[in-house]
Amino acid sequence: MRMAIRLTVFSDFVCPFCYIGEGLVEKLRQEPDLGVEVTWMPFQLNPATPPEGLTLAEYFGGRMPPDRLAMMHAELKARAGAMGLPMDPPPFICNTRRAHELAEFARDRGRLDAVVLPLFQAYFVQGRNLYEERVLGEAAEAAGLDPVEALAAVREGRYADQVDERLALAGRYGIHSVPTFIVNERYKIVGAQPYEVLRDALRSIAQEG
């Protein structure tokens, strides 16, 4: 019997665990007994990041020694690789507000799922700044969207209110870290859990009806 799961995923495009979470979601979609329906939602780890971005040293403010950062990146790359995701974390963090507005544009056109991975990989594979219009335009095109129309929508702030509404929803759910998975609008699972842990949790929830 196929069990229906509605999975709402709050994430940010510069969160390495959210990128790994994208791999987890795609793997869950392949489970024959789980009918997983996914809705992506925005979250901003650091809304105050300037358009040009911040170096990781600036972002962490001296709280992350270089050797510890290198070790963390190695662990992240290994975990992403196990999910079939290439990863080369860049030495900076960027403002993701425009990326989330592009995602809302894609949602309106039924292409949200298609734009999520190009945005993640523009940052985590190509090391590019997600605030830049050229980067956003290429992600839109990769998702089968009209990049000119997409960039005009972002530039004019047409989806600013929708992003604000969904960020407010994250606040109502009490979300402070990502990825956070809301399952069937009742249960909250925080963090990029090991795949088997997440899969088994969804199976248990589905069996509750």
Backbone hydrogen bonds, N-H to C=O, Kabsch-Sander energy under -0.5 kcal/mol:
donor,donor_aa,acceptor,acceptor_aa,energy
3,M,33,D,-2.9
5,I,35,G,-2.2
7,L,5,I,-0.7
7,L,37,E,-3.3
8,T,6,R,-0.6
8,T,182,I,-2.8
9,V,7,L,-0.6
9,V,39,T,-2.9
10,F,8,T,-0.6
10,F,180,T,-2.6
11,S,9,V,-0.5
11,S,41,M,-2.2
15,C,12,D,-1.6
18,C,15,C,-0.5
19,Y,15,C,-1.8
20,I,16,P,-2.1
21,G,17,F,-2.0
22,E,18,C,-1.7
23,G,19,Y,-1.3
24,L,20,I,-2.0
25,V,21,G,-2.6
26,E,22,E,-2.2
27,K,23,G,-1.9
28,L,24,L,-2.3
29,R,25,V,-1.9
30,Q,26,E,-0.6
30,Q,27,K,-1.0
31,E,28,L,-1.6
34,L,31,E,-1.3
35,G,3,M,-3.6
35,G,33,D,-0.6
36,V,34,L,-1.4
37,E,5,I,-3.1
37,E,35,G,-0.5
38,V,36,V,-0.5
39,T,7,L,-2.7
41,M,9,V,-3.2
43,F,11,S,-1.1
45,L,43,F,-0.5
49,T,46,N,-1.9
53,G,50,P,-2.0
54,L,93,I,-2.5
56,L,91,P,-2.0
59,Y,55,T,-2.7
60,F,56,L,-2.8
61,G,57,A,-1.0
62,G,57,A,-0.9
63,R,60,F,-1.6
69,L,65,P,-2.4
70,A,66,P,-2.5
71,M,67,D,-1.9
72,M,68,R,-2.4
73,H,69,L,-2.6
74,A,70,A,-2.1
75,E,71,M,-2.1
76,L,72,M,-2.5
77,K,73,H,-2.7
78,A,74,A,-2.0
79,R,75,E,-2.2
80,A,76,L,-2.9
81,G,77,K,-2.5
82,A,78,A,-1.7
83,M,79,R,-0.8
83,M,80,A,-1.1
84,G,81,G,-1.7
85,L,80,A,-2.7
88,D,124,F,-3.8
93,I,54,L,-2.9
95,N,50,P,-0.5
100,H,96,T,-2.3
101,E,97,R,-1.8
102,L,98,R,-2.4
103,A,99,A,-2.1
104,E,100,H,-1.8
105,F,101,E,-1.9
106,A,102,L,-2.4
107,R,103,A,-2.5
108,D,104,E,-2.1
109,R,105,F,-0.8
109,R,106,A,-0.8
110,G,107,R,-1.8
111,R,106,A,-3.1
112,L,106,A,-0.5
115,V,111,R,-1.2
115,V,112,L,-1.0
116,V,112,L,-1.3
117,L,113,D,-0.7
119,L,115,V,-1.7
120,F,116,V,-2.3
121,Q,117,L,-2.9
122,A,118,P,-1.7
123,Y,119,L,-1.2
124,F,120,F,-3.1
125,V,121,Q,-1.8
126,Q,121,Q,-2.3
127,G,123,Y,-0.8
128,R,122,A,-2.5
130,L,128,R,-0.6
132,E,129,N,-1.6
136,L,132,E,-2.1
137,G,133,E,-2.9
138,E,134,R,-2.0
139,A,135,V,-2.0
140,A,136,L,-2.5
141,E,137,G,-2.3
142,A,138,E,-2.2
143,A,139,A,-1.3
144,G,141,E,-1.7
145,L,140,A,-2.7
150,A,146,D,-2.6
151,L,147,P,-2.6
152,A,148,V,-2.0
153,A,149,E,-2.0
154,V,150,A,-2.1
155,R,151,L,-3.1
156,E,152,A,-2.2
157,G,154,V,-1.2
158,R,153,A,-2.2
160,A,157,G,-1.4
163,V,159,Y,-2.0
164,D,160,A,-2.4
165,E,161,D,-2.6
166,R,162,Q,-1.9
167,L,163,V,-2.5
168,A,164,D,-2.2
169,L,165,E,-1.5
170,A,166,R,-1.7
171,G,167,L,-1.6
172,R,168,A,-2.0
173,Y,169,L,-1.9
174,G,171,G,-1.1
175,I,170,A,-2.6
176,H,174,G,-0.5
180,T,10,F,-1.7
181,F,189,I,-3.4
182,I,8,T,-3.2
182,I,180,T,-0.6
183,V,181,F,-0.6
183,V,187,Y,-3.0
184,N,6,R,-3.2
184,N,182,I,-0.6
186,R,183,V,-2.4
187,Y,183,V,-2.1
189,I,181,F,-2.8
191,G,179,P,-3.4
193,Q,191,G,-1.8
198,L,194,P,-2.2
199,R,195,Y,-3.0
200,D,196,E,-2.4
201,A,197,V,-1.9
202,L,198,L,-2.2
203,R,199,R,-2.1
204,S,200,D,-2.2
205,I,201,A,-2.2
206,A,202,L,-2.6
207,Q,203,R,-1.9
208,E,204,S,-0.7
208,E,205,I,-1.0
209,G,206,A,-1.3
